[in-house]
Amino acid sequence: MLSSKAYNDIRPRYYGSGYNIYFNEVRFNGNVYVMSKSSLALSSLPPEVTASLQALGEQLALARLRRKESQKQWAGRLGVSAPTLIRLEKGDPSVSMGVYATALWLLGLSDGLAELAEPGKDVRALEADVRQASRLRATRTRTARAAQLGRKGGEQ
């Protein structure tokens, strides 16, 4: 059984810094090891998102191969390491969106990025706007009818 001092030395400690960036600190044999803590958002991705990222990574890898560029050359053009490029080509969600966007830009495909979240394509929000407008119209109609009935009743 570990003494309380030994347990405190190997127990992870969590530190927050900035925008929910957390680190694990583990002390072992007098050394301190700091490791980034895995993000809950990355570990709980919907299957559709994971599949889309994998497909994007495969398509980026295919585009690199069609241009006959090595991973080292392409990583240099992207400004990342070769291991990061390999993770990107596998669709790893921990690779930053900026790296994916730069890869698309290098391929001449970045024009569509801004259109991905275009408000006109947000069908759920548009449907909610229509429902809200319908409710507002129904309320106004009931109010107007009540006002008309009140005027007719007062004229008699």
N, C-alpha and C positions, 0 to 999 in steps of 0.2 A: 504494500500500500504506500502511496506517495504521501510525504509529509506536506503540510499546508504550504510551506515555502517552495517545495519542488513543484507542487501543483500550480502555484501562482506563476512560476517561471515558465511553464509550458502552456498555460491557459491563454487562448487568443484574446486580444484586446481590440476593440473596435473604435476607430476614430473617424469622425466626420470632418470633411473639409469642403467648402464651396457648395456645389450643387449635388448633394447626395453622393459624393465620392467617398467610399469607405475603404479602409485598409485593415488587414489583420496584422497584428504584431504578435509574433511567437518568439518567446525566449527559450533557448535550449542550450545547455552547457555554456552559459555565459554569453552566447551570441544572440543578437536580435535579428529576426528575419521579418521583413515587411513584405506582405503580398497583397495585391489588390483583391478585394472581395468580389465574388461573382455577383452580377446584377440580377435582381429578381426579374426585371423586364426581359433580360436575355434568356433566362431559364424557363420562362413561361410564355414563349412565343406561340401564337396560334399555328397549327400545322400548315395552313394556307400560306402564311408569311414565310415560314421555313422553306416550303417548296418553291415559293417565288424567288427567294434569295438564292437557293441552290440553282434554279434555272438561270437566273441572271449571271451567277458566277460561271456556269458552264458556257453560256453564250459569250461572256467576256474572254474566257479561255480560248474558245473557238476563234473569236475575232483576232486574238493575238497570234494564234497558230496560222491563220490564213494570211497574216501579214509577215509570216516567217521571222518572228522576233522571239528571242530566247526570253526565259523568265527573268534573267538578270538584266537584259536590256530594257524590258518592259517595266520592271520594278524601278530601274533608274529613271525612266521617263516619268513614272508616277511619283517619284520621290519617296518610295517606301522600300523596305527590305524585301528580299526574295521570299522569306517565310510569310510576310504579310500578304504578298501577292498570291502565294499558294492558298492562304486562308480565304482571300477574296475570291479566287477562282473556285473554291469549294462552297461559296455562299455563306461564309461565317458571319453571323450577325454582329460580332464584336468588332469587325472592321468598320472604321468610321464611314459615315455617309459621304463625307468629303472625298474619301479615296474612291468610292464607287462613282461619285459624280465626276471626278477627274478622269477616271478610266473611260467613262462615257464621252467626256469632252475630247479625249485623245482620239476616240473613234469617230468623232464628228456627230455624236448622237445625244449631246446634252441639251439640245433645243427643247425637247419634250419634258424636261424635268419640272419646269415651272407649271406646266399644264397638268401634272399628276394630281394636284389638289385644287384644281380650278373650281371655284364655287359653282359654276354651271353644271359640273359633273357630279356634284354632291346631291344625289337623288334623295337621300333620307332627309336632308335639311330642306330641300325644295318641297318635299311632301309635307313636312312639318309646317312650313310657311303656308302652304295651301290650306291645311287643316285649321291653322290659326286664323287665317283670313275668312274661312267659312264660318267659324264660330263667331268671329267679330261681326260678320254680316248678319248672321242669325240674331245676335243680340241687338244689333241696331234695328233690324226689321221688327222684332218684338217691341222694342221701345217706341218706334215710330207708330206702330199699330195702336199701342196703348195710348199714345198721345192723341192720335186721331179719334179714338173712341172717347177719350176724355173731352175733346172739343165738341164732338157731336152730342154728348150727354149734357154739356153745359149750355148748348144752344137751345135746347128744348124748353 
